[in-house]
Amino acid sequence: MSAFDEAGNGARRPVTVISLLPESALALLSSGAGVSIDGWLERVDAVVLARPRPSEPSGALRGADTTLLAAALIPRRPSVRWIVGADLAREYPYNLARRVASIAALSSVGVGVLLESTPSVIPGAEAATAAEVVADGVVVLQKLWQSWPTDSVIADKAARRFVDSSQLRRIDHEGVFRVAGPLQLPVDPSRQPLVLQRDDLDDPAADASAEVLVTRLRPSSSPSSSSGDGRPRLFEVDAAELTEVDGGLDVLLTGDPEDIVDVLRRRAERGQLPPAPRDLRRRLRARPPVARLLSAAVAFPTEIW
């Protein structure tokens, strides 16, 4: 197994995100006792609740719903910035948008979703490539999260007026996916979920809409912590493959929790895990969300009572 040396970045604070498979997340729910990584969750920038990848051994937890795990963990660990893994090849964007919006409502520090894809098995999208599924799905998710803003909720009992329906928008999306919208629950615009995407797909246009890119770190790579257009980039690497020259790349650490803890200890000793903003979007240095529905039609021409 080859090792990776990280290029130093001076005094710049590196972003440190860790990835947990379902079995580790479930162990946290049991009390966290005996889970070595438990004490580090609030200190890192974010924690990904990962889906087992096709190359990993099959088991009962392969189909574990990461949004359900997040919903159970957020009340217990409210200061942790959770990111859920999802595969748009197997779940329709509307369903995913609704579940992620639900956990976003539980969190005071923001949530995110890390997308990856395989060739789609969703009816109507079977002909699309994995890259096309992800690229279109990112846009659908962002549109849905903007279709019903929380500030539209009036809840005026005396006037018998629940919501200002003029703020609810149809998304009328036609692409790989066909979605009319709006979403069935409101989303706070200031806490719109963050979209991350692995950009190691064959089609370079596939990552055009994601807000944070995740790239597998390889020995021959010349890492840069931002994409060509300035979006932040995380380098995904097995913690066991990092050397002592852990100089400060923005990373998504995978692998055995004990190896991840070893890397976190080294970063803490070097002062690379200092207190930072609580909000997930600011922690990962992501830009504000792109407005997707500026010219969208009103969903309900009459008031909703």
SETIMI-341890 format. One line per field, with one value per residue: x, y, z of N, C-alpha, C in turn. Coordinates in Angstrom, 3 decimals, m for minus. Each point is the difference from the previous one (the first is absolute). Layout:
BEGIN
nX	(X  ...) .
nY	(Y  ...) .
nZ	(Z  ...) .
caX	(X  ...) .
caY	(Y  ...) .
caZ	(Z  ...) .
cX	(X  ...) .
cY	(Y  ...) .
cZ	(Z  ...) .
// end
This chain:
BEGIN
nX	(0.859  m0.207  0.918  m0.711  0.815  m0.431  m0.302  0.915  m0.802  1.208  m0.505  m0.348  m1.186  0.500  m0.798  m0.615  m0.353  m0.793  0.211  m1.262  0.261  m1.117  0.881  0.888  m0.882  m0.348  1.314  0.028  m1.022  0.850  0.694  0.661  m0.348  1.306  m0.641  1.170  m0.799  m0.712  1.136  0.096  m1.215  m0.005  1.185  m0.481  0.241  m0.007  m1.124  0.549  m1.314  0.970  m0.312  m0.159  1.225  m0.213  1.186  m0.864  0.351  m0.799  m1.135  m0.509  1.144  0.132  m1.251  0.857  m1.093  0.880  m1.135  m0.388  1.225  0.003  m1.247  0.574  1.027  m0.710  m1.098  0.746  0.328  m0.687  1.219  m0.297  0.829  m1.208  0.597  m1.086  0.405  m0.062  m0.833  0.110  0.812  m0.212  0.059  m1.290  0.416  m1.286  0.089  1.141  m0.510  m1.077  0.724  0.798  m1.099  m0.469  1.167  m0.075  m1.286  0.653  0.802  0.792  0.759  m1.091  m0.575  0.558  0.137  0.623  0.015  m0.380  0.415  m0.863  0.102  m0.929  m0.759  m0.056  m1.279  0.264  0.922  m0.456  m0.335  m0.149  1.112  0.930  0.827  m0.826  m0.109  1.282  0.434  m0.952  0.356  1.227  m0.300  m0.548  0.983  0.863  m0.640  m0.092  1.239  m0.119  m0.780  0.377  0.277  0.698  0.554  m0.469  0.429  m1.278  m0.731  m0.813  m0.176  0.169  0.950  0.186  1.240  0.267  m0.085  1.024  m1.037  0.103  0.524  m1.032  1.018  m0.509  0.566  m1.026  0.711  0.651  0.431  1.053  m0.281  m1.260  0.097  m1.246  0.025  m0.032  0.983  m0.161  1.188  m0.104  0.887  0.773  m0.159  0.077  m0.748  0.004  m0.365  1.195  0.334  0.466  1.028  0.117  1.148  0.070  m1.121  m0.362  m1.204  0.876  m1.122  0.252  1.094  m0.687  m0.841  0.818  m0.167  0.240  1.235  m0.119  1.316  0.107  0.749  0.785  0.933  m0.514  m0.989  m0.350  m0.224  m1.218  m0.122  0.088  m1.202  m0.049  m1.249  0.914  m0.729  m0.309  1.129  m0.558  1.110  m0.621  0.333  0.457  m0.472  m0.020  m0.360  m0.377  1.039  1.111  0.187  m0.843  0.287  m1.191  m0.114  m0.978  m0.364  m0.407  0.119  0.403  m0.606  0.888  m0.993  0.721  0.078  m1.313  m0.155  0.868  m0.666  m1.143  0.613  0.560  m1.178  m0.536  1.023  m0.302  m1.041  m0.254  m0.418  0.210  m0.546  m1.147  m0.509  m1.163  m0.303  m0.646  m0.828  0.076  m0.229  m0.794  m0.175  m1.244  m0.335  m0.696  m1.177  0.057  m0.553  m0.875  m0.784  0.887  m0.183  0.001  m0.952  m0.982  0.191  m0.473  m0.766  m0.683  m0.444  0.973  m1.133) .
nY	(m1.200  0.855  0.875  0.947  0.876  0.790  0.798  0.716  0.656  0.096  1.194  m0.298  0.134  m1.239  m0.363  m0.487  m0.868  m0.701  m1.249  m0.265  m1.295  m0.584  m1.016  0.916  0.454  m1.253  m0.219  1.148  m0.576  m1.001  1.152  m0.597  m0.693  0.132  1.035  m0.340  0.052  m0.476  0.132  m0.402  m0.459  0.657  m0.600  m0.981  0.307  m1.292  m0.730  m0.816  m0.180  m0.865  m0.137  m1.299  0.023  m0.147  0.576  0.471  m0.806  m0.891  0.476  m0.207  0.720  m0.782  m0.325  0.198  0.587  0.726  0.352  m1.271  m0.407  0.934  m0.365  m1.188  0.359  0.776  m0.551  m1.071  0.396  0.988  m0.069  m1.248  0.279  m0.520  m0.895  m0.158  m1.259  0.202  m0.831  0.978  m1.031  0.054  1.304  0.230  1.034  m0.109  m1.329  0.078  0.922  m0.758  m1.116  0.541  0.505  m1.196  m0.556  0.785  m0.322  m1.148  0.427  0.468  m0.981  m0.499  m0.506  m1.103  m0.153  m1.173  0.415  m1.231  m0.564  m0.932  m0.740  0.846  m0.352  1.328  m0.360  m0.041  m0.480  m1.176  0.850  0.682  0.662  m0.580  0.561  m0.389  m1.160  0.050  0.374  m0.776  m1.030  0.503  0.316  m1.208  m0.525  0.781  m0.321  m1.258  0.118  0.570  m1.081  m0.239  1.299  m0.136  1.079  m0.956  m0.667  0.345  m1.107  0.780  m0.462  1.228  0.155  m1.113  0.422  m1.107  0.288  0.755  m0.488  1.318  m0.467  m0.825  m0.677  m0.117  m1.203  m0.752  m0.913  0.155  m1.181  m0.515  0.902  m0.355  1.232  0.023  m0.638  0.763  0.176  m1.072  0.528  1.039  0.738  0.139  1.089  0.419  m1.111  0.459  m1.279  m0.376  0.176  m1.193  m0.129  m1.303  0.585  m1.280  0.578  m0.766  0.500  0.875  m0.089  m1.202  0.694  0.387  m0.734  m0.993  0.176  m1.273  m0.105  m1.299  0.008  m1.192  0.044  0.255  m0.974  m0.072  0.251  1.173  m0.215  0.457  0.849  0.408  0.031  m0.161  m0.194  m0.471  m1.021  m0.177  m0.629  m1.157  m0.429  m0.985  m0.423  m1.231  0.139  m1.310  0.694  0.743  0.737  0.048  0.150  m0.076  0.603  m0.469  m1.100  0.475  m0.798  m1.092  m0.273  m1.092  m1.186  m0.737  0.035  m1.059  m0.292  0.235  m0.629  m0.879  0.161  m0.148  m0.947  m0.416  0.119  m0.601  m0.853  0.101  m0.029  m1.112  m0.130  1.274  0.745  m0.184  0.664  0.113  0.914  m1.056  0.835  0.713  m1.092  m0.306  1.286  m0.425  0.299  1.142  m0.584  m0.611  1.171  m0.992  0.746  0.847  m0.784  m0.818  m0.785  0.778  m0.764  0.927  0.234  m0.856  0.716  m0.486  m0.495) .
nZ	(0.000  m0.970  0.331  0.564  m0.567  0.976  m0.991  0.599  0.806  0.574  0.362  m1.246  0.630  0.032  m0.969  1.062  m0.926  0.787  m0.368  0.324  0.016  m0.462  m0.001  m0.426  m0.913  m0.234  0.032  m0.691  m0.649  0.171  m0.148  m1.007  1.075  0.094  m0.516  m0.522  m1.044  0.989  0.654  m1.271  0.128  1.155  0.008  m0.744  m1.269  m0.260  0.112  m0.903  m0.081  m0.234  m1.264  0.324  m0.494  m1.324  0.197  0.902  1.009  m0.554  0.442  1.197  0.146  m1.099  0.331  0.998  0.472  m0.660  m0.630  0.108  m0.355  m0.948  m0.315  0.181  m0.762  m0.809  0.528  m0.222  m1.235  0.587  0.540  m0.325  m0.990  m0.170  m0.770  m0.729  m0.134  m1.311  m0.609  m0.879  m0.172  1.310  0.161  m0.154  m0.727  m0.350  0.033  m0.679  m0.812  0.057  m0.113  m0.928  m0.560  0.247  m0.354  m1.086  0.107  0.204  m0.977  0.946  m0.506  m0.591  m1.081  m0.473  m1.305  0.082  m1.264  m0.279  m1.103  m0.319  m1.097  m0.388  1.038  0.074  0.023  m1.295  0.835  m0.441  m0.977  1.117  m0.245  0.740  m0.893  m0.970  0.651  0.334  m1.201  m0.516  0.753  m0.122  m1.252  m0.142  0.713  m0.635  m1.122  0.379  0.446  m1.178  m0.164  1.279  m0.003  1.091  m0.575  m0.787  1.072  m0.034  m0.081  m0.692  1.239  0.446  m0.915  0.686  0.152  m0.653  m1.290  m0.341  m0.665  m0.063  1.157  m0.157  m0.478  m1.211  m0.094  m0.357  0.625  m1.137  0.345  0.604  0.940  0.173  0.492  0.481  1.172  1.100  0.885  0.769  0.215  0.844  m0.659  1.068  m0.754  1.257  m0.032  m1.254  m0.118  0.392  m1.274  0.346  m0.825  m0.165  m0.354  0.396  m0.433  m1.032  0.247  m0.503  m0.746  0.528  0.298  m1.057  0.728  0.307  1.308  0.295  m0.492  m0.234  0.101  m0.570  1.104  m1.030  0.039  m1.232  0.863  m0.566  1.285  m0.246  1.029  m1.282  m0.584  m1.322  0.455  0.847  m0.433  1.286  0.261  0.303  0.570  m0.621  1.198  m0.111  1.230  m0.253  m1.073  1.021  m0.383  0.696  m1.304  1.016  m1.147  m0.372  m0.740  m0.743  1.005  m0.660  1.291  m0.627  0.123  0.642  0.903  0.335  m1.314  m0.090  1.160  m0.524  m1.152  0.646  0.678  m1.133  m0.576  1.043  0.001  m1.290  0.818  m0.703  1.258  m0.326  0.974  m0.605  m1.049  0.629  m0.924  m0.510  m0.601  1.116  0.712  m1.028  0.388  0.077  m1.235  0.047  0.250  m1.162  m0.334  0.151  0.760  m0.475  m1.055  1.056  m0.500  0.450  1.067  0.842  m1.058  0.775  1.051  0.803  0.426) .
caX	(m0.859  0.852  m0.281  m0.149  0.487  m0.848  0.696  m0.360  m0.716  0.294  m0.824  m1.393  m0.568  m0.526  m1.313  0.097  m1.292  0.207  m1.074  m0.354  m0.930  m1.174  0.236  0.593  m1.042  m0.919  0.683  m0.141  m1.356  m0.140  0.490  1.320  1.009  0.885  0.218  1.170  m0.143  m1.123  0.402  0.516  m1.044  m0.254  1.213  0.239  m0.884  m1.246  0.034  m0.799  m0.597  0.248  m0.601  1.019  0.234  m0.102  1.202  0.069  m0.734  m1.451  m0.447  m1.341  m0.056  0.235  m1.110  m0.341  m0.412  0.856  m0.791  m0.573  1.081  0.209  m1.133  0.183  1.224  m0.005  m0.394  1.005  1.247  m0.483  1.076  0.722  m0.473  m0.191  m0.200  m0.505  0.324  m1.194  0.225  m1.142  m0.353  m0.948  m1.083  m0.472  0.419  m1.026  0.016  1.235  m0.115  m0.918  0.649  1.099  m0.619  m0.494  1.096  0.473  m0.861  0.405  1.360  0.262  1.324  m0.008  0.267  0.360  m0.181  1.090  m0.609  0.745  m0.990  0.267  m1.060  m1.287  m1.049  m1.249  m0.816  0.072  1.358  0.933  0.928  0.964  1.259  0.142  0.327  m1.207  m0.909  0.451  m0.042  m1.392  m0.548  0.440  m0.841  m1.344  0.037  0.115  m1.269  m1.025  0.258  m0.328  m1.383  m0.881  0.835  m0.648  m0.572  m1.350  m0.940  m0.542  m0.625  m0.863  m1.239  m1.125  m0.365  m0.177  0.923  1.148  1.201  m0.065  0.192  0.676  1.426  0.200  0.272  0.162  1.341  m0.235  1.305  m0.005  1.362  0.012  m1.160  m1.109  m0.544  m0.790  0.127  1.109  0.229  m1.127  0.302  0.820  1.435  0.578  1.012  1.314  0.569  m0.213  1.015  1.179  0.142  1.353  m0.043  1.254  0.177  0.863  m0.769  0.643  m0.467  0.442  m1.121  m0.898  0.114  m0.192  m0.944  0.307  0.614  1.298  0.423  0.779  0.858  0.874  1.399  0.864  1.416  0.525  m0.792  0.522  m1.240  m0.369  m1.181  m1.161  m0.153  0.369  m0.911  0.052  m0.755  0.896  0.207  0.538  0.688  m0.397  1.162  m0.012  0.845  1.202  0.948  0.643  1.269  0.188  0.099  m1.411  0.265  m1.108  m1.005  m1.404  m0.156  m1.062  0.706  m0.762  0.748  m0.211  m0.079  1.249  0.939  m0.493  0.338  1.431  0.194  m0.586  0.923  1.118  m0.471  m0.243  1.296  0.538  m0.915  m0.786  m1.416  m0.396  m1.402  m0.316  m1.443  m0.834  m0.811  0.652  0.389  1.182  1.108  0.572  0.340  m0.855  m0.692  m1.449  m0.679  m0.414  m1.456  m0.430  m1.408  m0.300  m1.097  m0.922  m1.421  m0.604  m0.571  m1.418  m0.483  m0.858  0.583  m0.170  m0.537) .
caY	(1.200  1.176  1.095  1.324  1.164  1.152  1.281  0.966  1.191  1.107  0.130  m0.256  m1.135  m1.010  m0.566  m1.417  m0.690  m1.437  m0.833  m1.153  m0.966  m0.163  m0.704  0.940  0.953  m0.699  m0.135  1.284  0.081  m0.859  0.844  0.498  m0.601  m0.929  0.411  0.866  1.252  0.740  1.277  0.899  0.370  1.443  0.755  0.022  0.919  m0.687  m1.462  m0.614  m1.314  m0.518  m1.218  m0.959  0.068  m1.323  m0.800  m0.419  m1.243  0.135  m0.323  0.467  1.452  0.601  0.881  0.887  1.332  0.944  1.101  m0.478  0.036  1.405  0.453  m0.538  0.520  1.463  0.408  m0.438  0.736  1.150  0.873  m0.668  0.337  m1.296  m0.088  m1.343  m0.534  m0.367  m0.461  0.418  m1.040  m0.928  0.689  1.139  1.241  0.592  m0.712  0.359  1.401  0.071  m0.570  0.879  1.206  m0.345  0.023  1.386  0.692  m0.430  0.438  1.443  0.291  m0.308  m1.363  m0.110  m1.301  m0.383  m0.789  m0.819  m0.646  m1.075  0.076  0.094  m1.016  0.716  0.017  1.217  0.543  m1.117  0.256  1.043  m0.427  0.349  1.421  0.768  m0.148  0.864  1.406  0.442  m0.151  1.119  1.155  m0.279  0.153  1.414  0.648  m0.410  0.634  1.422  0.152  0.411  0.604  0.046  1.315  0.085  m0.505  1.109  m0.621  1.004  m0.706  0.936  0.272  m1.315  m0.015  m0.824  0.253  0.898  m0.957  0.624  m0.327  m1.395  m0.047  m1.232  m0.060  m0.415  m0.435  m1.013  m0.418  m1.434  m0.144  0.925  0.332  1.237  0.751  0.258  m0.963  m0.092  0.642  1.196  m0.060  1.292  0.366  0.215  m1.304  m0.950  m1.057  0.118  m1.140  m0.426  m1.029  m0.562  0.458  m0.923  m0.601  0.175  1.210  1.164  0.920  m0.564  0.683  1.422  0.631  m0.299  1.131  m0.463  m1.167  m0.991  m0.684  m1.019  0.396  m1.039  0.360  0.828  1.217  1.278  0.462  1.396  m0.027  0.592  m0.350  1.086  1.137  0.485  m0.789  m0.788  m1.397  m0.881  m1.169  m1.212  m0.852  m0.924  0.583  m0.810  0.300  1.292  m0.097  0.967  1.340  0.380  1.428  0.937  m0.043  m0.177  m1.428  m0.866  m1.174  m1.241  m1.131  m0.459  1.123  0.166  0.728  1.379  0.659  0.296  1.212  1.126  0.353  0.735  1.334  0.764  0.372  1.079  1.132  0.030  m0.211  1.065  0.392  0.652  0.246  m1.173  m0.316  m0.929  0.653  0.817  m0.897  m0.577  1.130  m0.031  1.242  m0.039  m0.781  0.659  0.149  m0.819  0.167  1.427  0.252  m1.138  0.321  m0.219  m1.343  0.045  1.366  0.481  m0.151  m1.230  0.385) .
caZ	(0.000  m0.119  0.938  m0.598  0.717  m0.251  m0.171  1.029  m0.439  0.899  1.195  m0.353  0.710  m0.917  0.272  0.340  0.022  0.174  m0.533  0.820  m0.575  0.875  1.261  0.953  0.383  0.915  1.286  0.692  0.546  1.173  1.104  m0.363  0.864  m0.675  m1.387  0.144  m0.747  0.577  0.567  m1.022  m0.951  0.034  m0.312  m1.442  m0.716  m0.330  0.041  m1.058  0.233  m1.338  m0.508  m0.438  m1.438  m0.618  0.228  1.392  0.244  0.172  1.350  0.350  0.085  m1.306  m0.368  1.105  m0.427  0.714  0.548  1.260  0.984  0.364  0.809  1.348  0.607  0.182  1.358  0.968  m0.241  m0.781  m0.472  m1.086  m1.340  m0.643  m1.452  m0.306  m1.311  m0.760  m1.364  m0.808  m0.955  0.611  0.692  m0.771  0.665  0.858  1.278  0.696  0.417  1.144  1.185  0.422  0.561  1.340  0.980  0.071  0.962  1.342  0.306  0.121  m0.562  m1.429  m0.451  m1.403  m0.631  m0.900  m1.065  m0.933  m0.832  m0.938  m1.010  0.676  m0.131  0.216  m1.219  m0.789  m0.018  m0.199  m1.100  0.379  0.592  1.417  0.073  m0.297  1.136  1.094  m0.397  m0.014  1.343  0.842  m0.312  0.508  1.458  0.354  m0.329  0.959  1.295  m0.120  m0.472  1.096  1.054  1.317  0.322  m0.560  1.005  0.783  1.172  0.639  0.337  m0.001  m1.384  m0.631  m1.132  0.369  m0.777  m1.149  m1.096  m1.136  0.078  m0.366  m1.431  m0.747  m0.590  m1.399  m0.526  m1.059  m0.297  0.300  0.872  m0.242  1.316  m0.041  1.239  0.933  1.062  0.936  1.284  m0.213  0.276  0.368  m1.000  0.622  0.337  m1.098  0.047  m0.855  m0.913  m0.347  m1.025  m0.482  m1.377  m0.730  m1.071  m1.307  m0.664  0.779  0.239  1.004  1.284  m0.265  0.915  1.397  0.694  0.477  m0.763  0.745  m0.955  0.585  m0.036  m0.562  0.193  m1.076  m0.151  0.478  0.628  0.224  0.862  m0.649  m1.396  m0.892  0.165  1.369  0.973  0.849  m0.347  1.022  m0.537  0.720  0.164  1.131  1.046  0.175  m1.071  0.232  0.706  1.074  m0.579  m0.151  m0.029  0.004  m1.058  0.387  m0.232  0.479  0.478  0.027  0.529  1.363  0.954  0.758  m0.856  m0.088  1.259  m0.016  m0.798  0.733  1.079  m0.590  m0.384  1.222  0.556  m0.824  0.058  m1.235  0.309  0.936  m0.098  m1.271  m0.067  0.244  m1.162  m0.921  m1.252  0.271  0.352  m1.212  m0.872  m1.186  m0.326  0.211  m1.043  m1.245  m0.119  m1.137  m0.352  m0.075  m0.935  0.054  0.163  1.315  0.047  0.348  m0.288  1.085  1.324  0.759  1.318) .
cX	(0.891  m0.417  m0.075  0.618  m0.879  0.849  m0.466  m0.683  0.213  m0.905  m1.467  m0.518  m0.538  m1.387  0.159  m1.403  0.279  m1.232  m0.210  m0.958  m1.132  0.278  0.616  m1.028  m0.971  0.639  m0.094  m1.365  m0.153  0.551  1.354  1.097  0.834  0.246  1.094  m0.196  m1.022  0.396  0.478  m1.091  m0.261  1.214  0.296  m1.026  m1.335  0.223  m0.940  m0.518  m0.039  m0.848  1.132  0.129  m0.002  1.192  0.101  m0.846  m1.487  m0.376  m1.345  m0.115  0.208  m1.091  m0.400  m0.299  0.773  m0.795  m0.685  1.048  0.245  m1.116  0.116  1.196  m0.062  m0.475  1.030  1.296  m0.311  1.092  0.805  m0.634  m0.063  m0.208  m0.432  0.424  m1.270  0.386  m1.234  m0.360  m1.104  m1.104  m0.343  0.346  m1.050  0.011  1.243  m0.067  m0.866  0.672  1.127  m0.539  m0.501  1.118  0.596  m0.810  0.367  1.315  0.105  1.324  0.091  0.318  0.372  m0.310  1.152  m0.550  1.036  m1.028  0.596  m1.084  m1.385  m0.902  m1.368  m0.795  0.056  1.391  1.041  1.046  1.081  1.281  0.040  0.278  m1.236  m0.997  0.385  m0.151  m1.425  m0.602  0.393  m0.906  m1.410  m0.046  0.013  m1.291  m1.071  0.208  m0.297  m1.466  m0.982  0.865  m0.761  m0.621  m1.355  m1.064  m0.421  m0.601  m0.814  m1.362  m1.208  m0.477  m0.260  0.864  1.273  1.275  m0.278  0.323  0.683  1.494  0.307  0.093  m0.010  1.427  m0.075  1.292  m0.178  1.448  0.062  m1.204  m1.052  m0.695  m0.734  0.209  m1.303  0.196  m1.141  0.279  0.924  1.455  0.490  1.085  1.395  0.668  m0.305  1.084  1.099  0.121  1.473  m0.113  1.386  0.149  0.946  m0.792  0.652  m0.356  0.398  m1.109  m0.884  0.019  m0.323  m0.865  0.298  0.775  1.367  0.330  0.848  0.766  0.870  1.449  0.852  1.458  0.528  m0.702  0.758  m1.166  m0.121  m1.307  m1.188  m0.035  0.387  m0.883  m0.116  m0.816  0.958  0.039  0.567  0.690  m0.303  1.192  m0.198  0.980  1.292  1.071  0.654  1.293  0.062  0.096  m1.410  m0.079  m1.178  m0.924  m1.398  m0.390  m1.349  0.674  m0.940  0.842  m0.351  m0.046  1.281  1.039  m0.423  0.369  1.486  0.286  m0.530  0.902  1.168  m0.421  m0.255  1.313  0.630  m0.911  m0.889  m1.471  m0.476  m1.490  m0.221  m1.500  m0.809  m0.697  0.772  0.505  1.258  1.200  0.678  0.337  m0.789  m0.695  m1.472  m0.666  m0.346  m1.521  m0.472  m1.393  m0.417  m1.191  m1.042  m1.426  m0.456  m0.711  m1.502  m0.518  m0.891  0.650  m0.257  m0.396  0.356) .
cY	(1.246  1.077  1.309  1.029  1.174  1.263  0.979  1.232  1.171  m0.011  m0.274  m1.222  m1.027  m0.472  m1.499  m0.582  m1.486  m0.759  m1.208  m0.897  m0.272  m0.693  0.907  1.008  m0.635  m0.182  1.297  0.120  m0.797  0.634  0.585  m0.619  m0.996  0.341  1.064  1.361  0.940  1.401  1.022  0.590  1.500  0.814  0.058  0.905  m0.636  m1.496  m0.519  m1.351  m0.684  m1.222  m0.959  0.041  m1.416  m0.903  m0.531  m1.240  0.260  m0.399  0.615  1.503  0.691  0.999  0.962  1.399  1.032  1.175  m0.411  m0.012  1.437  0.510  m0.504  0.633  1.502  0.418  m0.375  0.787  1.239  0.905  m0.604  0.388  m1.281  0.162  m1.427  m0.411  m0.442  m0.373  0.314  m1.009  m0.887  0.677  1.293  1.298  0.595  m0.655  0.358  1.433  0.139  m0.528  0.901  1.306  m0.261  0.023  1.403  0.791  m0.346  0.635  1.518  0.386  m0.351  m1.456  0.031  m1.382  m0.213  m0.965  m0.820  m0.781  m1.131  0.102  m0.184  m1.200  0.635  0.029  1.352  0.579  m1.070  0.280  1.016  m0.614  0.390  1.488  0.862  m0.054  0.964  1.470  0.536  m0.051  1.123  1.203  m0.201  0.197  1.467  0.759  m0.341  0.684  1.501  0.238  0.404  0.574  0.129  1.359  0.215  m0.430  1.154  m0.498  1.000  m0.638  0.929  0.288  m1.281  m0.112  m0.734  0.432  1.033  m0.836  0.614  m0.297  m1.456  m0.113  m1.422  m0.033  m0.450  m0.418  m1.115  m0.323  m1.513  m0.332  1.040  0.237  1.329  0.851  0.697  m1.155  0.061  0.611  1.181  m0.214  1.418  0.364  0.185  m1.312  m1.025  m1.062  0.195  m1.254  m0.233  m1.115  m0.525  0.368  m0.892  m0.760  0.343  1.328  1.223  0.995  m0.447  0.764  1.487  0.696  m0.253  1.162  m0.319  m1.278  m0.909  m0.840  m1.012  0.433  m1.175  0.436  0.969  1.344  1.223  0.730  1.509  m0.007  0.739  m0.449  1.192  1.221  0.450  m0.780  m0.833  m1.460  m0.739  m1.182  m1.212  m0.953  m0.900  0.522  m0.780  0.324  1.368  m0.196  1.028  1.427  0.505  1.521  0.932  0.019  m0.063  m1.427  m0.532  m1.310  m1.198  m1.082  m0.343  1.187  0.219  0.766  1.464  0.769  0.344  1.277  1.221  0.425  0.817  1.418  0.862  0.476  1.156  1.227  0.120  m0.331  1.068  0.258  0.790  0.250  m1.278  m0.474  m0.850  0.696  0.850  m0.871  m0.563  1.064  m0.018  1.335  m0.089  m0.768  0.847  0.072  m0.687  0.351  1.465  0.303  m1.119  0.449  m0.271  m1.351  0.018  1.424  0.574  m0.291  m1.377  0.372  m1.038) .
cZ	(0.000  0.982  m0.752  0.916  m0.367  m0.127  1.062  m0.577  0.959  1.214  m0.275  0.733  m0.989  0.430  0.236  0.141  0.130  m0.483  0.902  m0.756  0.999  1.327  1.062  0.488  0.988  1.372  0.801  0.654  1.282  1.267  m0.327  0.827  m0.800  m1.463  0.003  m0.648  0.631  0.473  m1.020  m0.887  m0.044  m0.440  m1.493  m0.677  m0.359  0.082  m1.081  0.475  m1.356  m0.324  m0.354  m1.514  m0.578  0.278  1.421  0.227  0.192  1.418  0.270  m0.025  m1.345  m0.355  1.096  m0.517  0.818  0.571  1.301  1.104  0.469  0.895  1.432  0.709  0.304  1.396  1.058  m0.139  m0.844  m0.539  m1.147  m1.332  m0.830  m1.502  m0.311  m1.402  m0.709  m1.427  m0.834  m1.079  0.548  0.791  m0.720  0.735  0.931  1.375  0.813  0.508  1.241  1.265  0.504  0.582  1.420  1.026  0.103  1.015  1.438  0.436  0.080  m0.639  m1.477  m0.286  m1.473  m0.524  m0.981  m1.029  m0.745  m0.795  m0.805  m1.061  0.617  m0.244  0.219  m1.301  m0.700  m0.102  m0.302  m1.072  0.358  0.559  1.470  0.159  m0.232  1.148  1.118  m0.364  0.033  1.403  0.936  m0.207  0.551  1.514  0.388  m0.309  1.030  1.349  m0.031  m0.360  1.102  1.124  1.314  0.301  m0.669  1.009  0.915  1.305  0.815  0.270  m0.078  m1.425  m0.786  m1.268  0.416  m0.710  m1.097  m1.235  m1.215  0.002  m0.343  m1.516  m0.561  m0.524  m1.456  m0.684  m1.020  m0.348  0.079  0.867  m0.386  1.333  m0.090  1.243  0.363  0.994  1.004  1.365  m0.250  0.399  0.292  m1.013  0.587  0.378  m1.093  0.044  m1.041  m0.864  m0.316  m1.037  m0.294  m1.467  m0.782  m1.068  m1.341  m0.664  0.813  0.282  1.142  1.309  m0.111  1.040  1.469  0.625  0.581  m0.758  0.885  m1.017  0.730  m0.151  m0.471  0.115  m1.039  m0.123  0.518  0.650  0.111  0.746  m0.584  m1.447  m0.850  0.157  1.446  1.010  0.852  m0.418  1.209  m0.685  0.874  0.055  1.212  1.045  0.196  m1.031  0.151  0.774  1.121  m0.546  m0.286  0.008  m0.102  m1.195  0.604  m0.354  0.484  0.357  0.059  0.663  1.431  0.965  0.799  m0.816  m0.140  1.259  0.055  m0.787  0.741  1.148  m0.547  m0.372  1.237  0.617  m0.771  m0.005  m1.220  0.218  0.985  m0.072  m1.285  m0.045  0.157  m1.263  m1.010  m1.259  0.199  0.350  m1.244  m1.048  m1.302  m0.192  0.401  m1.130  m1.219  m0.032  m1.277  m0.518  m0.142  m0.915  0.004  0.263  1.427  m0.001  0.231  m0.207  1.081  1.320  0.580  1.410  1.034) .
// end
